[in-house]
Structures are given as structure tokens and as C-alpha cells.
């Protein structure tokens, strides 16, 4: 029930990556039986009932993703919605770019910079483009009307957050695997427990599998592809909004 505090975007883009990151810890707790300790059980149960746990995980994941996002944008030369609308950037379809620019200007009410303005002050020109695209996003909040855009935004958030979490998640997986290995070698005999058991081996394999997954799953290319798909949908949404505004004006003209 506590996940009901989060919306669809937060559950998919933030909570799922966070749960994947801490999965080895959950496995570790299960194998070592720490869940049976009253204090641990009380704390985890209270966090779950209060809805604090999922919210804290989602918030932490968001911070990791935001930090990685700025680094990715710097390596790409800016967000795709910005780079695609720049006049001094190469384009495979100049007519399409001009269509998008016109639609963004109409919907946002912001005049996009000319080629000369971009070359004179890139930062100022980019700020104007970012303001315009933000206003376009503000006009696409209807999730049913812009369902595909919402899905692409959620997918981008998921890929970005997975990438941003990669080092923390790898550390958690490796630490959990080492803790289990240490338990099997030294602590289990001291507690008169079997060193080699199905539970111990499964836990160790699960932690190592998670570690391998965190080296395979996060990818700059996956994030970039997701960002491009989202940018494409957002700019097409601008065209849709422009056409609708024209249609509304035409219908109200006497």
C-alpha cells in the first residue's frame, strides 16, 4: 500500500531502479535471518507502513539520476530538445527542424534565437530554447492525450536513473556478496550453521548476478536513445498543440 504514495512515473522511473539496487541487501538480510531480529523487523515494518521507505528510495534515486543527467547533457552538447532546435547544429532534415521550431514558437510564445544570435551567445540562445520547450511540456500534462509522450518520458527517467545508480548499485552488490562469502567462511561455523547450504549458495549467486547485471544494464547509449525518443515525441506534441490552437481559432472565427 505504501507505493500508493508514488505516481506511475515515480514507481517505474525511480522506485524500480532503487529496488533493483538494494535487492542484494534484501537477499543478504533473508539469508542471514536478520529479518527475524525484532528491532530490524520493527523498523522495516514501520517504514513500510508509513510509506517512508519507498518515498525515500525514490527520492534518492532521483538525486542520482539528476546528477548523471547533467553530465550526460554536457557530453551530448545539451538536451536533445535543445540540440535539435539549434540552427547551427547539423540536421538530417532541415524542413522537419523548421516545422518543429515554428510549432514551439507558436505554442510557447517564445521567439527562438536566429543563427546569428546562437553564434553570438550560445548560452543565452540555449536558455531561450529551454524556456520554450519547458512551456511546451507544460502544455502536455494530460497523460491520456499525450500517452506516448508520457511513456517515453518515463522510459527516459528509468534509463537515466539506472545509469546514475550504477556505481552505488555495484558497490551494494559487491559488498553483499563479500558479506555472504565472509559469513559462509567464518561466521557460520562459529554459530554452528552449515557453511554450504542451498540458501547460502542461492544468496551468493543472486548477489553476483546482480553485480553482473549492473555492469550490463546501465548504458550511455540506452539513455541517449531514450532521450532522443522523448525529444521526438515532445516536438511532435508541439506540432499537435499548434494545429489544435489553429483549429480552435478557426472554429471561433465568425
Secondary structure, 3 states (H helix, E strand, C coil): CHHHHCCHHHHHHHHHHHHHHHHHHHHHHHHHCHHHCHHHHHHHHHHHHHCHHHHHHHHHHHHHHHHHHHHHHHHHCCCHHHHCCCCCCCCCCHHHHHHHHHHHHHHHCCCCCCHHHHHHCHHHHHHHHHHHHHHHHHCCCCCCCCHHHHHHHHHHHHHHHHHHHHHHHHHHHHHHHHHHHHHHHHHHHHCCCCCCCHHHHHHHHHHHHHHHHHHHCCCHHHHHHHHHHHHHHHHHHHHHHHHHHHHHHHHHCC
